[in-house]
């Protein structure tokens, strides 16, 4: 199928392809046959991302966020998860416990594409719109608390003021919830023209954050912050020895070290 996506929205195809490539490996970190199906269905030159470390990095990033969502659902099996910028992610397929509620929010062009492959249900809602437009709030508030918001590879593409406003909407309307999102430090933002995947798109990081604790004045409390080189023990245990060695080397790379996944209490 032919697709048309905005500059930032196009980046949703990178983790999609990453999961499809991973699925074909002999010992994959994640199996995602739905991603394989979607890649085969979309008329797009995915091969331009071949060979880049970002494909594997996007899979590991997804597993880090998955671990936090899993912990939340284990403690709150009837709670509500909200994926901000859901793209073509299959997190619901991976983590649904049969009792939770789930919303997927993305811009209209991304959501139109998503709805070609996924369907809403009584526990799964799909919302077309921007995280900075409060129109989504009432639909989410109609579902059971507590809430977990996950914004994977989303907020650093927004202007910093817009990212802060999005956080404020969560803070003001869903106090006591959890919010997970990634941040890119100066080393990563300054070198983004050399990024092995982003250089093939028109998307750009809009702001940098070297230490997520700097965002606590936004009404957040930092609970956990991890670079790709230090995933949760439950995730690290799934990695083959060669992958663990690579992560130890990655820990000394300034650009990789400045990219972090963060979990906040709101």
Buried (B, 14 or more C-beta within 10 A) or exposed (E): EEBEBEEBBBBBBBBBBBBBBBBEEEEBBBBBEBBBEBBEEBEBEBEBBEEBBBBBBBBBBBBBBBBBBBBBBEEBEBBBBBBBBBBBBBBBEBBBEEEBBBBBBBBEBBBBBBEEBBEEEEBBBBBBBBBBEEEBBEBBEEBEBBBBBBBBBBBBBBEEEBBBBBBBBBBEBBEEBBBBBBBBBEBBBBEBEEBBBBEBBEBBBBBBBBEBEEBEEBBBEBBBBBBBBBBBEEBBEBBEEEBEEBBEEBEEBEBBBBBBBBBBEB
